[in-house]
């Protein structure tokens, strides 16, 4: 058993880091979607902005510790701009608009070649001094995850978090109780975008190579599916959903099937899981609210 | 100074003139009832006053301050609080969480709220006190969706009372309620009058209006037909015509 564990330890460290980064993303993603009721599909675009900011700065010789806050800042600004139309556009229309944002970011990454190297992507993204080894980088990621979890949990349990839930449940009643719903939506998405930018800044040096394909429609669906499976407006739900989706995704790798079938099988397993949750527990495993 | 002034308010939806040049004043510390037959424009007027619908023409003043262009949340912060004809709740929250939202005035301030997340001094007492006032005896941690229709109407009133206000707008407070709760609400309204609340209410139940209102404004076809003390207003021939359709009969 022990030799086997030692053999798979690098894989375990890799997958744990991967889960930790996407937990940061989804804890943040839960703020506008689960708690504020904004069907925002643009978070992958924000993650890409964070990851590319970090990758470009690091490969240009700047420190990770400079890239890290700048990635958060740029993603936060993009999130603020993405939130502005939410003052007037809601529901499906807002979802479509934010999905468009992902395609726009993707098109920029593909075509602004002098900066992003287009479809070739950016390679050689170094991890910071002191956190170069995978296990040390995992520790850094876990520290950021712990800070994110503390922040998000406190936020959603604060009066501000309850005001966000009021906006989700009935924005007209929230307005009639003196809640500036437009402002609350903008803050909700902007704060979330800052955290997602941080996750992007961690992702790029973790995989050390990024290209626009990573930030595609597939990831939009995975992120939303993780929230729906775990349950909306639930802090543990966001964690459980993310872990389940990544575990399902990875488990297919170990099935005795030809390699060229793995992709299709992943989609099948994922679809069945999503369907099962939607049919049996419409609010997700631990959810308190339902997307409408 | 009047608590609320409505000046020459008009609102149309396509070719339908829901409110036409309505003007009236609401005195402080009084209960004013806005009555009229179905389609008279009461609810539209109510929603324009509250800010849910913007006016085509005219002005709304709250304690002398013009609020015609103010968003709903700002009118609330200036002192307007309302209930709904069909009770509306934050359905994923408990009674406590719903009512605490009405009490808090600065929960949109992200950092302030974030830094004092657990400080909720006095909120529970205020909630219990107000629920006791409206005679809604339920555990405050009950999901709000567990309340019956009648209880939700009482809950709605409690929420409007907890929302810091100077003027209460009540949209058909006794609609769909059984006689026992109607009587209970009469007593509650009398108590609110005694404590000096300024109330504008829409109501179809004439007995209820007669029992609680100090002043009655009668609307018909989008305009103010007449206003006065309840007994006087109810004896006005134009009011009887509007309710019984005599004028319409004659015009045929």
Interface residues (C-beta under 8 A of the other chain):
Chain A: X154 X155 X157 X158 X159 X160 X161 X162 X163 X165 X166 X168 X169 X170 X172 X173 X174 X175 X176 X177 X178 X179 X180 X181 X183 X184 X187 X191 X233 X288 X289
Chain B: X50 X51 X52 X71 X72 X73 X74 X76 X77 X81 X82 X84 X88 X89 X90 X91 X92 X93 X97 X100 X101 X102 X104 X105 X107 X108 X109 X110 X113 X114 X116 X117 X120 X159 X163 X164
